[in-house]
Amino acid sequence: MNDLRIPIALFFGITGMILLTVTGNHAPLTDAPVNLHVGVSMVLFGGVMAWLARRRS
C-alpha cells in the first residue's frame, strides 16, 4: 500500500458519514447544523481522494 490516498479517503469518508448520521447538534453561537456541513465536506474530500487514487492506478 504505497498510495496514501486510499487510507485518507477511507478515513474521511467514514468520519464524514458518522457526522452525517448525528443530527440535532448545533454550534453554541449559531443555529447552523455544523455536523451536516462538515460531514458533507469530509465525504466529498474522501471521494476526491478515492477518485485520485483510482485514477493513478
C-alpha positions as CSV (number, residue, x, y, z in Angstrom):
1,M,0.0,0.0,0.0
2,N,2.3,2.7,-1.3
3,D,-0.5,5.1,-2.1
4,L,-1.6,7.1,1.0
5,R,-4.7,8.4,-0.7
6,I,-6.6,5.2,-0.2
7,P,-6.5,5.3,3.7
8,I,-7.1,9.0,3.6
9,A,-10.2,8.5,1.5
10,L,-11.4,5.8,3.9
11,F,-10.8,7.9,7.0
12,F,-12.6,11.0,5.7
13,G,-15.4,9.0,4.1
14,I,-16.2,7.1,7.3
15,T,-15.8,10.1,9.6
16,G,-18.0,12.2,7.3
17,M,-20.7,9.5,7.3
18,I,-20.6,9.4,11.1
19,L,-21.0,13.1,11.2
20,L,-23.9,13.0,8.7
21,T,-25.8,10.5,10.9
22,V,-25.5,12.6,14.1
23,T,-28.4,15.0,13.9
24,G,-29.7,17.7,16.2
25,N,-26.4,19.1,17.3
26,H,-25.9,22.8,16.6
27,A,-23.0,25.2,17.2
28,P,-23.4,27.1,20.5
29,L,-23.4,30.5,18.9
30,T,-25.5,29.7,15.8
31,D,-28.4,27.6,14.6
32,A,-26.4,26.2,11.7
33,P,-26.1,22.4,11.5
34,V,-22.3,22.2,11.7
35,N,-22.2,18.4,11.6
36,L,-24.1,18.4,8.4
37,H,-21.8,20.9,6.6
38,V,-18.6,19.3,7.9
39,G,-19.8,15.8,7.2
40,V,-20.7,16.7,3.6
41,S,-17.4,18.4,3.0
42,M,-15.5,15.4,4.5
43,V,-17.4,12.9,2.4
44,L,-16.7,15.0,-0.7
45,F,-13.0,15.2,0.2
46,G,-12.9,11.5,0.7
47,G,-14.5,10.9,-2.6
48,V,-12.0,13.2,-4.4
49,M,-9.1,11.3,-2.7
50,A,-10.6,8.0,-3.8
51,W,-11.0,9.2,-7.3
52,L,-7.4,10.4,-7.4
53,A,-6.1,7.1,-6.1
54,R,-8.2,5.2,-8.6
55,R,-7.2,7.4,-11.5
56,R,-3.5,6.8,-10.7
57,S,-3.8,3.0,-10.8
